[in-house]
Amino acid sequence: MCIRFWSICGTTLDDLEAPMRIELNHALCQGHARCAALAPELFELDDNGYVITESHEISAAAEPAALLAAKVCPEKVISVRG
């Protein structure tokens, strides 16, 4: 029954085991630098405070910091998927 439900929703068991990923929309960044203040290990900034980190996979341990950074970004540059 559950497998049938997942296939209807377009989710498979493989999707549930996929690693978490940070996705960044650089065009929206205004240089507030809140992401790097909260999670410097996940976000690198240029000299003007704009995020230059590319989208990447993150560990389960980094997920809370990534989610917090996404939440506090006023421009909604960051999304966490997985």
N, C-alpha and C positions, 0 to 999 in steps of 0.2 A: 504494500500500500504506500509506504513512504517513498520508495523508488519511483513509483508511478507519479506521485505528487511532485517530486523533484523534477522529473522529466517534463511535466506540464509547465512548471515555472521556469524551465530552461536551466536549472541548476543540476549539476551532477555531483557525485561523490568526489570526483577529482577537483571540482571547484571548491569544495569545502576544505580541502587540504592545501590549497594554493597558498603560497607565502604572501604576507602583507606587502604592500607596495605604496610608496609615496609618489603621487603624481603632482607635478607642478605646472602651473600656467604662468610662465615668466612674463608674459605681456601684461598681466594684471598687477605685478609687483610694483609697489610705490616706495619701497625702501624703509619701511617701518622697523625692520630687523627684529621683530618679536620672535620669529621662529628660531633664529640663531641665539637669542638670549635664553630661550627655554631649552633648546636642544642643539648646542653647538656641534655635537658629534654627528648630527644628521643634516645640518644646513650650513653651507659655506656662502659667504657674502663677498661682493666686490668692494672696492674702496668707498663706494657711495652708499653701501647698505642694501644693495639689491641682491636677492638670492641668485646664485649662479650654479647651485647644485642641480644636477639632472635628476629626472625621475629614476627611482631605484627601489629594489627590494629591501625590506628591513626585517630584523629579527623580531621574535615575539617579545623579547625584553625591551626593545625600542618602541614598541607599539604605543604604550601610554604617552610617551613624550611626543611622538608624532601626532597622535590624536589631539593632544593639548595644543600643540603648535598650530594645527589646522583650525582648531576652535577659536584661538585668539587672533588669527590673521584677519585684520580688518578688510582686506581686499579679497579674501577667500581664494588665495593663490594655491593653497595646499589642499589636497584630498588624499585620504588614506583608503586604500582598497584592498580587498583580499577575501 
